[in-house]
Amino acid sequence: MRRLRIGMAQVNTTVGDFKGNTEKILEAIAEGKSLGVDLLTFPELAICGYPPEDLLLKPKFIEENLRSLGKVVDGCLGLTAVVGFVDAKGDIFNAAAVIDDGKLVGVYHKIYLPNYGVFDENRYFQAGRECPVYVIAGIGVGINICEDIWYEAGPATTQAYSGAEVIVNISASPYHFGKRNSREKMLGTRASDNVAIVAYNNLVGGQDELVFDGDSVIMDEKGKLIARGKQFEEDLIIADLDVEAVFRTRLHDPRWRKATLLPENQQWNTPRIVVSEAPSSIPKPPLPQRQIKLRELPGEIYDALVLGTRDYILKNGIKKVAIGLSGGIDSSIVATIAVDALGPSNVIGVAMPSRYSSPGSISDAELLSRNLGIRLLTIPIENVFKAYLEVLAESFKGVKPDVTEENLQARIRGNLLMALSNKFGWLVLTTGNKSEMATGYTTLYGDMAGGFAVIKDVPKTIVYQIAKYRNSLAGKELIPSTVFEKPPSAELRPDQKDIDSLPPYDLLDPVLTAYAEEDKSVEQIIAMGIDEEVVKRAARLVDSSEYKRRQAPPGVKITSRAFGRDRRLPITNRFKGC
């Protein structure tokens, strides 16, 4: 039996933390060696963290990355490892180092450099030109990086037809909900089309707006899942690969003999590099059974928000956060996520009631704080609001009160939160959701003031879903039922409701998805059966609010197209959607 024991280290790296990243890699190598792993893999750019962005333009960053790789090479004894790093050979390359028993035996350069959505790799890297096949423990192994495997006739196919029976893809693939299914379908197709085992090693962790979900997988030569990593957690996935089954399947597959998937003008060299002719003769310890429980929606969205929030705060060296608690659903879910990410002792709620705050909202904020076990500060804003009105009375003379006075209250609250932040070093978490960010139903320097926007990419209808999900996990009303029952309101004027300014969220959110995420025209959205006035009104609001979104803090991306990194539109712009 020809078998290969593979390990995939699904690690949470930090951009620029060369010491910490190197230590993680060496720890995983030691663990992999103790478990008899023949081949151990790590995610894309594991040495320097992903994405490094313009740090790649700093020569010192590249040099430190290469020094760290040297330490990994020296410490990689008794097995073969594949580690992502930045290679510098005249230009810089997104690369995978192949290390065997203390020696660097090969380097693969990423061929397909994504330049869409959140990716800007063409800005930094030169594309590779070779598709080597490495003989590891007597087995042909093709190694490629992230985007390379998404192409039907890409490097994986070239490597398979050049003798690779196992395809290793090291990746840093950001999360959005629904991506797992499409990603696994693609990987299963690559495995079955190329009649090769596919081992896909994904990064895990939060980096600014991005969350990497891990969820690494191994597919057999028929496209069947044989191993899976945890989602949103570090993990070491180890499996014994039956490579003999690849040979048997290829014998029975007539497509294989015709090499139908190879492009006619094959442009890549395919050198064969022998690393080790036979597997280690040292007996391998038995592997424990793995049972990974998958999160479904909305649970996986909630987990992504917790991981993204935790990593943004802790990786930036922040200890505590402050949240303005209004008694509404948005601030309630942000506080709950923060507690799950950091623990209740590191979360401070701040209630800032005004003349328009309902008794129910005040009591809901107090009850939520008790349920979460967090400290609650209560700072009424009435006297400050009166002082603002007095100061502006002469300037506003003869002009009726309007949204200006409403926004004053939001800005007073933002000022108070930022004062607490300055005084105590607390990071302010803003509480606006994607529906509000899309339509500009937010106040600059008011409820937008803060350091991290936890739910800025979460539509309002999904906010309710994840809040109900979290209550179901707790088995009790962690978020009070009254928060769900009352109509959404900013409470900045008497009897105010969100629907005074916006269409109902169950009508609005599908329009926003179609218009802002899918780039459908107003006419196409109306043709979907949605009310014309709702569609046109939503489109106008989205088009006129770009200047606000440019000034919003970063926040966790959970949809296929988030504002900011994904969707980039000019502020000065005379083209309108309707």
Secondary structure, DSSP 8 states (H G I E B T S, - for coil): --EEEEEEEE----TT-HHHHHHHHHHHHHHHHHTT-SEEE--TTTTT-S--GGGGG-HHHHHHHHHHHHHHHHH--SSEEEEEEEEESSSEEEEEEEEETTEEEEEEE------STT--GGGT-----B--EEEETTEEEEEEEGGGGGSTTSHHHHHHHTT-SEEEEEE--B--TTHHHHHHHHHHHHHHHHTSEEEEEE-EEEETTEEEEB--EEE-TTS-EEEE--BSS-EEEEEEEEHHHHHHHHHT-HHHHHTTTS-SS--SB--EEES-SS---S--------------TTHHHHHHHHHHHHHHHHHTT---EEEE--SSHHHHHHHHHHHHHH-GGGEEEEE---TT--HHHHHHHHHHHHHHT-EEEE---HHHHHHHHHHHTTTTTT----HHHHHHHHHHHHHHHHHHHHHH--EEEE---HHHHHHT-S-TTTTT-SSEETTTTS-HHHHHHHHHHHHHHHTS-SS-HHHHHS-----SSTT--GGGTS--HHHHHHHHIIIIIS---HHHHHHTT--HHHHHHHHHHHHTTHHHHTTS------SSS-BTTTB---SS------
